[in-house]
Amino acid sequence: MRLLIIGGTVFLGRHIVEAALARGHEMTLFNRGQHRPELFPDLEKLRGDRDGDLDRLRGRKWDAVIDTCGYVPRIVAQSADLLAGAVNNYAFISSISAYADTSQPGINEESPLAELKLVTEEVTGESYGPLKVACEQEVQRAFSGRALIIRPGLIVGPNDPTDRFTYWPVRLNKGGRVLAPEPKDGPAQIIDVRDLAQWIIHLLERDITGVYNATGPAEPITMGDMLEICTKAVGHKAELEWLPADTLLSAGIEPWMDLPLWLPEEDTAGMLAVDISRALASGLTLRPLGETATDTLAWAKTRPANHEWRAGLTGERENELLATQGP
């Protein structure tokens, strides 16, 4: 295939390019050249800004486009409209946050979608999901019957800039008493970026369209399962110390960011228990969680020692909280 990648050098986009190259596909990258422009020196790179500067895409043809970085519907509409006659299929990376009600497990692709309460293009915690929905709708309008909409959960693995999973393998590898957030039996879902990338290419190779949730593992696991698996994979000397959710919330600990994958509030109880049966039936395959943990740790060790963490507790804050529980 001849693929156009909008983005292509940051995390998922980078892994999509690597997956496509491994399968022998030809690619063109379209981006501003602001993130890792040295990557993929042998590929064609078109420089431009997707907001009003798409001229270098005009008059070209590709088999499919993969849009890895669309957040504002007005801007996504520009690329969708321009490419409607230039590519067969448009793959848009959306989000599990697209759903209106995340309080119940079992969210599937037909569940109600979020709507913007206020007209805005500012991407915030509140607007992110509704904006993604509006972006999906622009793609589906321009590519009726030819749109592939992927709604991933938390994407993790090597090159993850968010630290939202990386915190756990790194912290567990250090050993000692590790603060773990209750409920221990709360659900946990993640998807390795490499599995997601390979599956997206798999779908495009087969001209598959439609909407798909994308996370994992294939069988449900709990927060306790996840941390135990990661501990065995990267930190045999770590000792998990489970603290009650009320204690952590009262101490000002922020769910998801201070303690990644921790969502104790009732209105987010379904975010980590999403139905992925459609994706599995379409060929999504998922590597063992322990492999993701060890590979993520190995990559994290290549980063500078002064890496500024974007998620997770500092050592000092963790020790403060553990001290309230005694030795």
C-alpha positions in Angstrom: 0.0 0.0 0.0 0.9 3.7 -0.4 0.1 5.3 2.9 -0.1 8.9 4.0 0.6 9.4 7.7 -0.5 12.7 9.3 2.0 12.9 12.1 4.2 9.9 12.2 7.0 10.8 14.6 5.4 10.8 18.1 4.6 7.6 19.9 1.6 5.9 18.1 2.4 7.5 14.8 6.1 6.5 15.0 5.1 2.8 15.8 2.5 2.8 12.9 5.3 3.9 10.5 7.6 1.1 11.9 4.8 -1.5 11.6 4.1 -0.4 8.0 7.7 -0.5 7.0 8.1 -4.0 8.5 5.3 -5.1 6.1 6.8 -3.5 3.1 4.5 -0.5 2.6 5.4 2.8 1.0 4.8 5.9 3.1 4.6 9.7 3.0 4.7 11.6 6.3 3.0 14.9 6.6 3.8 17.1 9.6 5.4 20.3 10.8 8.8 18.7 11.4 8.8 19.8 15.0 9.1 16.4 16.7 12.0 14.1 15.9 12.4 15.2 12.3 15.5 13.0 12.0 13.4 9.8 12.2 12.8 7.8 9.1 15.3 9.5 6.8 14.5 7.4 3.8 10.8 8.2 3.8 9.2 11.1 1.8 8.4 13.9 4.2 6.0 16.7 3.3 6.1 19.8 5.6 3.0 21.7 6.4 0.5 22.6 9.1 -2.8 20.7 9.0 -4.6 23.9 10.0 -4.7 25.8 6.7 -1.4 24.7 5.1 -2.2 21.5 3.2 -1.0 22.6 -0.2 1.7 20.0 -0.4 -1.0 17.3 -0.3 -2.9 18.6 -3.3 -2.7 16.6 -6.5 -1.4 13.4 -4.8 -2.8 9.9 -4.4 -2.5 7.3 -1.7 -4.3 4.1 -0.8 -5.1 5.3 2.7 -4.4 8.0 5.2 -3.8 7.5 8.9 -4.6 10.6 11.0 -2.8 10.2 14.4 -3.1 13.7 15.7 -6.6 15.1 15.1 -8.2 17.0 18.0 -10.2 19.8 16.6 -13.1 19.1 14.2 -12.6 22.2 12.0 -9.0 21.2 11.4 -9.7 17.5 10.8 -12.4 18.5 8.3 -9.8 20.3 6.2 -7.7 17.1 5.7 -10.8 14.9 5.3 -12.3 17.1 2.6 -9.0 17.6 0.8 -8.2 13.9 0.7 -11.7 12.6 0.0 -10.8 12.1 -3.6 -7.2 11.3 -3.1 -7.3 8.2 -0.8 -9.5 5.2 -0.5 -9.8 5.0 3.3 -9.3 7.5 6.1 -8.2 5.9 9.5 -8.8 8.3 12.4 -7.4 7.7 15.8 -10.0 8.7 18.3 -10.3 7.7 22.0 -12.3 5.7 24.5 -13.1 9.2 26.0 -15.5 9.6 23.1 -18.3 7.9 25.1 -20.9 9.9 27.0 -21.3 7.6 30.0 -18.2 5.9 31.4 -19.7 4.9 34.7 -20.6 1.4 33.7 -18.5 -1.5 32.4 -19.1 -3.0 28.9 -19.0 0.1 26.8 -19.2 -0.9 23.2 -19.1 0.8 19.8 -22.8 1.5 19.8 -22.8 3.2 23.3 -23.9 6.9 23.3 -21.3 9.4 22.4 -20.2 12.6 24.3 -21.4 16.0 23.1 -19.8 19.4 23.5 -21.6 21.4 26.1 -19.9 24.6 24.9 -18.5 25.5 21.5 -14.8 25.4 21.9 -11.6 24.3 20.2 -9.6 24.3 23.5 -8.6 20.7 24.4 -9.2 20.1 28.1 -10.2 17.2 30.3 -13.8 18.0 29.7 -13.7 18.8 26.0 -11.2 16.2 24.8 -13.8 13.4 24.3 -16.5 15.4 22.7 -14.0 17.1 20.4 -12.8 13.6 19.3 -16.4 12.7 18.6 -16.9 15.7 16.4 -13.6 14.9 14.6 -14.9 11.4 13.9 -18.1 12.8 12.5 -16.1 15.0 10.1 -14.2 12.0 8.8 -17.3 9.9 8.5 -19.1 12.8 6.6 -16.2 13.1 4.1 -15.5 9.4 3.8 -19.0 7.8 4.1 -18.5 4.0 4.2 -14.7 4.5 3.9 -13.8 5.6 7.4 -11.9 3.6 10.0 -12.4 5.0 13.5 -10.2 3.6 16.2 -11.0 4.4 19.9 -8.0 3.3 22.0 -7.8 3.1 25.7 -4.6 3.9 27.4 -1.8 3.4 24.9 1.5 2.3 26.6 4.9 1.0 25.8 8.3 2.2 24.5 8.5 5.9 23.5 5.4 6.8 25.6 5.8 10.6 26.3 3.0 10.6 29.0 4.5 8.3 31.7 1.0 7.1 32.5 2.0 3.5 32.5 5.8 3.8 32.5 5.7 4.9 36.1 4.7 1.4 37.3 7.5 -0.7 35.7 10.1 1.9 36.7 8.8 2.2 40.3 8.4 -1.6 40.8 11.9 -2.2 39.4 13.3 0.0 42.2 11.8 -2.3 44.8 10.9 -1.7 48.4 7.5 -0.7 49.6 5.4 0.5 46.7 2.2 2.4 47.2 -0.7 0.7 45.4 -4.2 2.2 45.2 -7.3 0.4 46.3 -9.6 -1.0 45.1 -7.3 -3.9 44.4 -10.1 -5.6 42.4 -10.8 -2.5 40.2 -10.5 -3.1 36.4 -7.4 -2.3 34.4 -7.0 -2.0 30.7 -4.1 -0.9 28.5 -2.9 -1.6 25.0 0.7 -1.9 23.9 1.4 0.7 21.2 3.1 -1.9 19.0 0.0 -4.2 19.0 -2.2 -1.2 18.2 0.0 -0.1 15.3 0.3 -3.6 13.8 -3.5 -4.1 14.0 -4.3 -0.8 12.3 -2.1 -1.7 9.4 -3.7 -5.2 9.4 -7.2 -3.5 9.0 -6.1 -1.2 6.2 -4.5 -4.1 4.3 -7.9 -5.8 4.3 -9.9 -2.6 3.5 -11.7 -2.9 6.8 -13.7 0.1 7.9 -16.0 0.9 10.8 -15.6 1.8 14.5 -13.5 -0.2 16.9 -12.6 0.1 20.6 -9.0 -0.9 21.1 -7.5 -1.8 24.4 -6.5 -5.0 26.3 -5.8 -7.5 27.5 -8.1 -10.0 25.8 -9.4 -11.3 29.2 -10.4 -8.9 32.0 -7.8 -8.2 34.7 -7.8 -6.1 37.9 -5.4 -3.4 39.2 -4.1 -6.1 41.5 -3.5 -8.5 38.6 -1.7 -5.8 36.6 0.7 -4.8 39.4 1.4 -8.4 40.3 2.2 -9.2 36.7 4.4 -6.2 36.4 6.1 -6.9 39.7 7.0 -10.4 38.6 8.3 -9.1 35.2 10.5 -6.2 36.4 10.7 -6.0 40.2 10.7 -9.2 42.3 11.8 -7.2 45.4 8.9 -4.8 45.3 6.3 -5.1 48.1 2.9 -3.7 47.3 1.3 -1.6 50.0 -2.4 -1.1 49.3 -3.9 2.2 50.6 -7.6 2.9 50.7 -9.0 5.2 48.0 -10.5 7.5 50.6 -7.2 7.9 52.3 -5.5 8.8 49.0 -8.3 11.2 47.9 -8.3 12.9 51.2 -4.5 13.4 50.9 -5.1 15.2 47.5 -3.8 12.4 45.3 -5.1 12.9 41.8 -6.5 9.8 40.1 -5.0 8.7 36.8 -2.0 11.2 36.9 -0.6 10.8 40.4 -1.3 7.1 40.4 -1.7 5.9 36.8 -4.6 3.6 35.9 -6.3 4.5 39.2 -9.9 5.6 38.6 -11.8 5.3 41.9 -14.7 7.6 41.1 -18.1 6.1 40.1 -18.4 8.2 37.0 -15.3 6.7 35.5 -15.8 3.1 36.6 -16.3 1.8 33.1 -13.3 3.5 31.5 -11.1 0.5 32.2 -13.7 -2.1 31.5 -14.5 -1.5 27.8 -15.8 -4.2 25.4 -13.2 -5.0 22.8 -14.8 -8.1 21.3 -15.2 -6.4 17.9 -11.5 -5.6 17.7 -10.5 -9.1 18.8 -12.8 -10.6 16.1 -11.2 -8.4 13.5 -7.7 -9.7 14.2 -6.3 -7.6 17.2 -3.7 -9.7 18.9 -2.1 -8.6 22.2 1.3 -9.5 23.7 1.6 -10.6 27.3 1.5 -7.7 29.8 4.8 -8.8 31.3 6.5 -8.3 28.0 5.1 -4.8 27.7 6.3 -4.0 31.2 9.9 -5.3 30.6 10.2 -3.5 27.2 8.8 -0.3 28.7 11.3 -0.5 31.5 14.2 -1.1 29.1 13.3 1.9 27.0 12.8 4.1 30.1 16.3 3.3 31.2 17.6 4.9 28.1 16.2 8.3 29.0 18.2 11.0 30.7 18.6 10.7 34.4 17.0 14.1 34.9 13.9 13.1 32.9 10.9 15.2 34.2 8.1 12.8 34.9 4.7 13.8 33.7 2.8 11.2 35.8 3.3 9.3 39.0 4.2 10.1 42.6 7.5 11.5 43.6 9.5 9.4 46.0 9.0 11.9 48.7 5.3 12.0 48.3 5.0 8.2 48.2 7.1 7.9 51.4 4.9 10.5 53.2 1.8 8.5 52.4 3.3 5.1 53.3 4.5 6.6 56.6 0.9 7.1 57.6 0.3 3.4 57.4 3.2 2.5 59.7 6.4 0.4 58.9 
